[in-house]
Amino acid sequence: MSGVDTSPPVPEPVADPGPGRRLVAIGWAATAMSVVMYLSYLDQIARNLHGQKGSWVQPLAAMIACILWGSYGLFRRRIDWPLVLANAPGIVLGGLAAATALR
């Protein structure tokens, strides 16, 4: 034996984004969908202001949940920006929807 490797070359693996990068992508996609969900309160706010009052219970509950989740994201060792940004519109728009329903 000559000590020379005669086996066929092994192809280089294709770069896998890895679970970390996929989780980041999923987090930002979920953030976008949460913002869209809370934008639906704009219709309820408009109807409330035009005399077609909706319930104040669900938007208030959403606002409280968003405050808690947003706080959780802010106070982690490393701020979880997708979590914080996903809940920010729910705090503002949930509060507005509840307030205009009571008005």
N, CA, C and O of each residue as an XYZ file, in Angstrom:
412
protein
N       0.833     -1.176      0.000
C       0.000      0.000      0.000
C       0.874      1.235      0.000
O       1.916      1.297      0.653
N       0.418      2.200     -0.747
C       1.222      3.400     -0.882
C       0.845      4.481      0.120
O       1.580      5.458      0.266
N      -0.285      4.336      0.817
C      -0.707      5.341      1.775
C      -1.474      6.492      1.138
O      -1.791      7.469      1.816
N      -1.774      6.394     -0.137
C      -2.526      7.432     -0.826
C      -4.007      7.063     -0.788
O      -4.376      5.920     -1.057
N      -4.841      8.026     -0.457
C      -6.286      7.782     -0.399
C      -6.845      7.817     -1.811
O      -6.774      8.838     -2.495
N      -7.403      6.691     -2.238
C      -7.948      6.608     -3.598
C      -9.468      6.567     -3.586
O     -10.085      6.327     -4.624
N     -10.085      6.799     -2.426
C     -11.547      6.782     -2.378
C     -12.081      8.023     -3.071
O     -11.414      9.057     -3.116
N     -13.328      7.910     -3.627
C     -13.898      9.071     -4.315
C     -14.110     10.222     -3.335
O     -14.361      9.999     -2.151
N     -14.009     11.451     -3.835
C     -14.185     12.608     -2.934
C     -15.616     12.678     -2.401
O     -16.575     12.353     -3.101
N     -15.730     13.102     -1.172
C     -17.036     13.285     -0.548
C     -17.504     14.699     -0.870
O     -16.771     15.661     -0.641
N     -18.746     14.835     -1.413
C     -19.224     16.189     -1.740
C     -19.411     17.026     -0.481
O     -19.760     16.515      0.583
N     -19.172     18.303     -0.627
C     -19.365     19.236      0.485
C     -20.863     19.310      0.803
O     -21.687     19.353     -0.111
N     -21.217     19.326      2.077
C     -22.637     19.422      2.416
C     -23.181     20.802      2.040
O     -22.483     21.813      2.113
N     -24.435     20.802      1.640
C     -25.109     22.062      1.324
C     -25.330     22.803      2.634
O     -25.675     22.198      3.649
N     -25.132     24.093      2.605
C     -25.283     24.896      3.822
C     -26.716     24.802      4.327
O     -27.655     25.206      3.641
N     -26.872     24.272      5.513
C     -28.177     24.165      6.154
C     -28.341     25.384      7.052
O     -27.465     25.677      7.865
N     -29.467     26.102      6.910
C     -29.636     27.283      7.756
C     -29.685     26.938      9.236
O     -29.485     27.809     10.083
N     -29.946     25.687      9.553
C     -29.954     25.271     10.953
C     -31.238     25.658     11.650
O     -31.967     26.537     11.192
N     -31.509     24.999     12.758
C     -32.760     25.271     13.465
C     -32.840     26.689     14.014
O     -33.936     27.241     14.114
N     -31.717     27.291     14.369
C     -31.735     28.652     14.909
C     -32.250     29.657     13.903
O     -33.083     30.502     14.230
N     -31.759     29.571     12.689
C     -32.203     30.520     11.652
C     -33.650     30.265     11.254
O     -34.396     31.203     10.970
N     -34.043     29.006     11.235
C     -35.446     28.698     10.913
C     -36.363     29.237     11.999
O     -37.429     29.776     11.702
N     -35.959     29.095     13.250
C     -36.782     29.613     14.345
C     -36.905     31.130     14.275
O     -37.972     31.679     14.553
N     -35.847     31.797     13.915
C     -35.900     33.251     13.762
C     -36.890     33.614     12.659
O     -37.690     34.534     12.826
N     -36.846     32.905     11.540
C     -37.773     33.175     10.432
C     -39.215     32.923     10.861
O     -40.106     33.711     10.543
N     -39.444     31.829     11.580
C     -40.795     31.541     12.069
C     -41.244     32.624     13.048
O     -42.400     33.047     13.023
N     -40.341     33.066     13.901
C     -40.681     34.122     14.863
C     -41.114     35.406     14.182
O     -42.095     36.029     14.589
N     -40.386     35.807     13.143
C     -40.760     37.043     12.440
C     -42.041     36.864     11.634
O     -42.823     37.807     11.517
N     -42.276     35.679     11.077
C     -43.536     35.422     10.361
C     -44.710     35.480     11.342
O     -45.758     36.044     11.027
N     -44.532     34.900     12.523
C     -45.578     34.952     13.547
C     -45.821     36.386     14.011
O     -46.959     36.768     14.285
N     -44.768     37.169     14.096
C     -44.897     38.579     14.461
C     -45.760     39.314     13.436
O     -46.668     40.063     13.799
N     -45.472     39.096     12.172
C     -46.242     39.759     11.105
C     -47.717     39.371     11.189
O     -48.590     40.229     11.053
N     -48.000     38.096     11.411
C     -49.391     37.658     11.487
C     -50.085     38.206     12.729
O     -51.281     38.495     12.681
N     -49.376     38.353     13.822
C     -49.970     38.946     15.018
C     -50.340     40.399     14.781
O     -51.400     40.858     15.207
N     -49.470     41.112     14.105
C     -49.759     42.520     13.797
C     -51.004     42.604     12.920
O     -51.873     43.442     13.160
N     -51.099     41.749     11.912
C     -52.290     41.731     11.041
C     -53.537     41.429     11.874
O     -54.578     42.058     11.683
N     -53.435     40.473     12.791
C     -54.576     40.114     13.634
C     -55.030     41.320     14.461
O     -56.229     41.584     14.556
N     -54.103     42.042     15.051
C     -54.488     43.174     15.886
C     -54.951     44.368     15.054
O     -55.692     45.213     15.556
N     -54.534     44.452     13.812
C     -55.042     45.523     12.943
C     -56.538     45.358     12.686
O     -57.220     46.322     12.338
N     -57.047     44.141     12.856
C     -58.489     43.933     12.669
C     -59.301     44.720     13.698
O     -60.495     44.942     13.495
N     -58.685     45.137     14.781
C     -59.394     45.973     15.760
C     -59.750     47.344     15.189
O     -60.656     48.005     15.698
N     -59.058     47.776     14.152
C     -59.378     49.086     13.561
C     -60.828     49.139     13.099
O     -61.494     50.162     13.256
N     -61.323     48.035     12.527
C     -62.718     47.985     12.100
C     -63.660     48.095     13.296
O     -64.654     48.818     13.241
N     -63.350     47.379     14.372
C     -64.200     47.447     15.557
C     -64.172     48.839     16.172
O     -65.203     49.339     16.622
N     -63.018     49.460     16.194
C     -62.907     50.818     16.742
C     -63.761     51.780     15.922
O     -64.490     52.596     16.485
N     -63.675     51.688     14.598
C     -64.474     52.558     13.724
C     -65.964     52.337     13.957
O     -66.725     53.301     14.038
N     -66.387     51.091     14.066
C     -67.805     50.805     14.313
C     -68.239     51.335     15.682
O     -69.331     51.886     15.825
N     -67.381     51.163     16.679
C     -67.710     51.686     18.010
C     -67.921     53.189     17.965
O     -68.850     53.710     18.581
N     -67.057     53.885     17.235
C     -67.146     55.346     17.160
C     -68.361     55.808     16.362
O     -68.805     56.947     16.509
N     -68.899     54.931     15.520
C     -70.081     55.277     14.726
C     -71.367     54.699     15.310
O     -72.380     54.603     14.616
N     -71.327     54.313     16.592
C     -72.545     53.916     17.281
C     -72.857     52.435     17.273
O     -73.807     52.023     17.939
N     -72.111     51.613     16.556
C     -72.347     50.164     16.552
C     -71.384     49.523     17.550
O     -70.352     48.967     17.175
N     -71.743     49.612     18.808
C     -70.844     49.187     19.882
C     -70.611     47.675     19.862
O     -71.536     46.881     19.691
N     -69.366     47.318     20.039
C     -68.986     45.919     20.178
C     -68.686     45.636     21.640
O     -68.799     46.512     22.498
N     -68.305     44.412     21.902
C     -67.967     44.020     23.272
C     -66.615     44.609     23.664
O     -65.716     44.720     22.831
N     -66.478     44.978     24.911
C     -65.209     45.495     25.426
C     -64.386     44.397     26.091
O     -63.203     44.589     26.373
N     -65.014     43.234     26.345
C     -64.367     42.179     27.125
C     -63.188     41.558     26.365
O     -62.083     41.481     26.902
N     -63.408     41.120     25.139
C     -62.347     40.442     24.393
C     -61.159     41.364     24.118
O     -60.021     40.948     24.337
N     -61.374     42.617     23.641
C     -60.212     43.487     23.430
C     -59.454     43.799     24.713
O     -58.229     43.920     24.691
N     -60.165     43.933     25.835
C     -59.486     44.185     27.106
C     -58.647     42.972     27.515
O     -57.513     43.119     27.970
N     -59.212     41.774     27.350
C     -58.456     40.557     27.671
C     -57.229     40.435     26.771
O     -56.155     40.049     27.233
N     -57.387     40.764     25.484
C     -56.248     40.715     24.558
C     -55.185     41.724     24.973
O     -53.993     41.419     24.930
N     -55.602     42.917     25.371
C     -54.647     43.936     25.793
C     -53.844     43.470     27.012
O     -52.627     43.644     27.061
N     -54.527     42.882     27.984
C     -53.838     42.404     29.189
C     -52.868     41.282     28.825
O     -51.734     41.263     29.305
N     -53.305     40.351     27.981
C     -52.415     39.263     27.555
C     -51.197     39.811     26.818
O     -50.081     39.328     27.008
N     -51.416     40.815     25.983
C     -50.304     41.410     25.228
C     -49.330     42.146     26.143
O     -48.120     42.120     25.919
N     -49.857     42.798     27.166
C     -48.980     43.454     28.146
C     -48.095     42.416     28.823
O     -46.892     42.623     28.981
N     -48.696     41.301     29.222
C     -47.932     40.257     29.907
C     -46.889     39.631     28.978
O     -45.728     39.489     29.362
N     -47.296     39.254     27.753
C     -46.344     38.643     26.818
C     -45.281     39.634     26.386
O     -44.114     39.264     26.264
N     -45.654     40.887     26.151
C     -44.669     41.896     25.779
C     -43.656     42.133     26.890
O     -42.463     42.290     26.632
N     -44.143     42.159     28.131
C     -43.246     42.314     29.278
C     -42.305     41.125     29.392
O     -41.114     41.290     29.657
N     -42.837     39.937     29.193
C     -42.010     38.727     29.230
C     -40.883     38.831     28.202
O     -39.727     38.525     28.497
N     -41.236     39.267     26.993
C     -40.222     39.411     25.946
C     -39.193     40.482     26.259
O     -38.017     40.335     25.926
N     -39.632     41.564     26.899
C     -38.714     42.654     27.245
C     -37.754     42.291     28.369
O     -36.598     42.713     28.361
N     -38.223     41.523     29.320
C     -37.424     41.271     30.507
C     -36.636     39.970     30.467
O     -36.044     39.573     31.470
N     -36.624     39.308     29.328
C     -35.758     38.136     29.192
C     -34.301     38.592     29.210
O     -34.011     39.772     29.011
N     -33.410     37.675     29.445
C     -31.979     38.018     29.468
C     -31.595     38.737     28.176
O     -30.885     39.742     28.206
N     -32.056     38.228     27.067
C     -31.866     38.878     25.765
C     -33.253     39.217     25.250
O     -34.088     38.320     25.130
N     -33.530     40.474     24.941
C     -34.872     40.892     24.535
C     -35.325     40.073     23.334
O     -34.594     39.921     22.356
N     -36.534     39.554     23.425
C     -37.137     38.770     22.350
C     -37.975     39.724     21.492
O     -39.175     39.885     21.712
N     -37.318     40.353     20.511
C     -37.969     41.395     19.715
C     -39.195     40.912     18.954
O     -40.195     41.630     18.935
N     -39.180     39.727     18.318
C     -40.417     39.294     17.660
C     -41.597     39.213     18.631
O     -42.718     39.581     18.279
N     -41.348     38.738     19.835
C     -42.418     38.629     20.831
C     -42.898     40.013     21.267
O     -44.102     40.245     21.383
N     -41.982     40.912     21.503
C     -42.344     42.272     21.936
C     -43.123     42.989     20.836
O     -44.180     43.565     21.093
N     -42.603     42.953     19.617
C     -43.246     43.675     18.510
C     -44.574     43.051     18.102
O     -45.471     43.752     17.633
N     -44.706     41.739     18.278
C     -45.973     41.080     17.954
C     -47.088     41.527     18.895
O     -48.254     41.559     18.503
N     -46.740     41.870     20.120
C     -47.751     42.214     21.114
C     -47.996     43.706     21.265
O     -49.010     44.099     21.841
N     -47.102     44.546     20.768
C     -47.273     46.001     20.898
C     -48.576     46.505     20.283
O     -49.271     47.289     20.929
N     -48.945     46.093     19.058
C     -50.216     46.582     18.516
C     -51.420     46.112     19.324
O     -52.421     46.823     19.410
N     -51.337     44.942     19.909
C     -52.445     44.439     20.726
C     -52.662     45.270     21.969
O     -53.795     45.421     22.428
N     -51.594     45.809     22.517
C     -51.721     46.673     23.693
C     -52.468     47.951     23.311
O     -53.435     48.339     23.966
N     -52.009     48.590     22.252
C     -52.594     49.868     21.835
C     -54.002     49.681     21.265
O     -54.950     50.325     21.715
N     -54.130     48.801     20.280
C     -55.418     48.658     19.595
C     -56.444     47.921     20.450
O     -57.635     48.226     20.374
N     -56.008     46.958     21.260
C     -56.949     46.307     22.187
C     -57.487     47.310     23.193
O     -58.677     47.311     23.505
N     -56.600     48.167     23.702
C     -57.040     49.205     24.630
C     -58.000     50.187     23.996
O     -59.005     50.570     24.596
N     -57.678     50.596     22.763
C     -58.581     51.523     22.050
C     -59.937     50.886     21.751
O     -60.974     51.534     21.891
N     -59.929     49.615     21.339
C     -61.182     48.937     21.033
C     -62.043     48.797     22.297
O     -63.255     49.008     22.249
N     -61.418     48.445     23.419
C     -62.172     48.332     24.677
C     -62.698     49.685     25.116
O     -63.854     49.802     25.524
N     -61.857     50.711     25.036
C     -62.265     52.049     25.483
C     -63.397     52.608     24.627
O     -64.346     53.189     25.153
N     -63.298     52.434     23.304
C     -64.363     52.983     22.452
C     -65.649     52.195     22.571
O     -66.724     52.743     22.325
N     -65.573     50.910     22.945
C     -66.785     50.131     23.166
C     -67.502     50.597     24.422
O     -68.728     50.529     24.496
N     -66.754     51.068     25.404
C     -67.340     51.547     26.648
C     -67.852     52.978     26.553
O     -68.686     53.402     27.352
N     -67.365     53.693     25.605
C     -67.675     55.126     25.454
C     -69.070     55.367     24.978
O     -69.473     56.518     24.805
